[in-house]
Amino acid sequence: MGKAKQNAEATISDVASHAGVSTATVSRVIAGVGYVAVNTREQVNKSITALNYQPSSIAQSLRRQSSSMIGLILTDIQNPFYPEMVRGIEDEVQRRGYSLILCNSADDPEREISYLDFLASHRAAGIIICADGVLKRHRKKLLSQRAKIILVNTQKDDPDLLTVSSQDFEGGEIAAKHLVDCGYPQIIYIGNVSEETFGSLRLNGVKKGAGKVKFEVVYSDDTLKAGARVADVIAKKFTPPYGIVAHNDLTAIGAMHSFIEKKLKVPQQVGIVGYDDIALSAYITPGLTTINQNQYDLGIEAMAMLDDLIKGVKIKKKRVIPSEFVLRSSTTKI
């Protein structure tokens, strides 16, 4: 039996020498595969402890063809929608014994490809995607991934990939119907630019909720500044009163700020409903009526579903998290 190496950087060869066995035997013990005599296994484990040997997670993942890594691809980590969802995913990742790597794609096709290649090269066990652009631009690449994949809150379901989403159609319908019930004679939906090409369940829900009331759609990016810019377009094109459903809270808040600067009265002339119920929505004036998607629960459910998929548990193709209508003072009876 060899002597213990006097540093913490022991290798598998050091363990084999210390235990008096081959490196192949050490590998079998570490991986828990193949036959190894009980006495030999005990000796190898004693040598691992004595040398403070740390098996390479990358090497192990190469042998197993997968690792415990979970990749999470988001469009923009600065969007306040994401932190609660990420927290839900991270809590469940820790509870289930995985590790998480966050990939902020910034809606950049080259960065998206780079992240997918990185996760593939590190044998990621699974990938959670909350970025519509990744699905639309790289669907074939996603379907060729060894890793299991879950889509979160994508604007449209995919026939070949599993999805966790909020009640997007129902949320849009409730938002528009609320504005109709308030008495606004026209409903305007501020949609995400991708909806102009691909549509979405949320857009379809808003359209249904508007019913027989005049309905219009304008498109914008999902930022405060973009919301302010699209409010300029709306103010020039339409005569109040009208009700607005925005694709997200940031757009709604940016638009509301612009309308107030233009001396339009919110909610008496312009009623505004956002989407997401980010923390800021409750602290602006007037408070923003919105749809809460329960982002934390979305994250929990996405990781739970992915773990089931990785373990080969039979699961439903889609799971839906209930949304909640949150009434504040950016809408009123007129």
C-alpha positions, 0 to 999 in steps of 0.5 A: 500500500502506498503512502499518503500524498502530502497535499490536497490535490490528489489524483485518481492515480494517487488513490489507486497507488495508496489502495494498491489497486488499478485506476479502473477499480477506483473509477468503478468505486466512485461511479458505483458501477461494475463489480468490486469486492467488498474489501476492495471497495472499503480500502478504496474509500479509506484511501479517498478519505485519507488523501482528501481526494475530490473526484472531478465533476466534469470527468464524472459527467463525461462517464455518466453522459450527464452531470448535475448541472441545470442551465437556466436561459433568460432573456434579460435578468434586469427585468423584474419579472425574473428574480422571483422565478429564479429564486423558485428554481434555485430553491428547488435545484438545491432541494433536489441536489442539482447545481444551477448556471444562469445564462442571460441571453440578452435576446442575442442569437450568437449568445444563445448558441454559445450558451447551448453549446456550453451546456452541451459540452458540460453534459447539463442534465437539463435546461430551463428556457424562459426566452422565446427567442431561443425557441423561435431561432434555435428549435432544431438545436434544442430538439437535438440536445441530450439535456432534458428541456422545459419551456417556461411561459413561452408565448406559444406551446411547442408540440415536442417540448414540455411547458410550464406556464401561467394562465396566459390566455385567461389572464389577458381575458380577465385584464381586458374584461375588467377594462370593459366592465369599467366602461372604457369604450376602446381597448388597446393592447401594448404587445411585445414586438415578437407577438406581431409575428408569432402572436400569443395566448395573452394577445388572444385572451385580451382580444376575447376579453374586449368582446364587442368593444373597439380593439386595437394593438400596438407593439413595443419592447418590454422596457420602461423607455419603450412603454413611454415611447409607445404612449406617445404613439397612442396619445397621437393616434387615439382619443381618450377615454380608452383602456390599455392592457400592457404585455408587462408591468414595465411597459405599463409603468413607462406608458403611465408616466408618459400619459401623466406628463401629457396631462392625461388623467389616469385612470379617468381618461386612460385606464391601465392594466399591467402584467406580472405584478412586479414589486414596483407596481404597488408603490407607484402612483397611481398603483398599477392594476395588474395580473400576478403570474405567481413567478415563484411557483412557476420556478418551483414547478419548472424545476420539479417538472424537469427533475421528473423528466430527467428521472424518467417519470411520466408527466403531463406535457403542460403544467399551468400555474394559476394567475391572479387579478390584482386591483389597484387605482390605475383603473376605475369606473368611468 
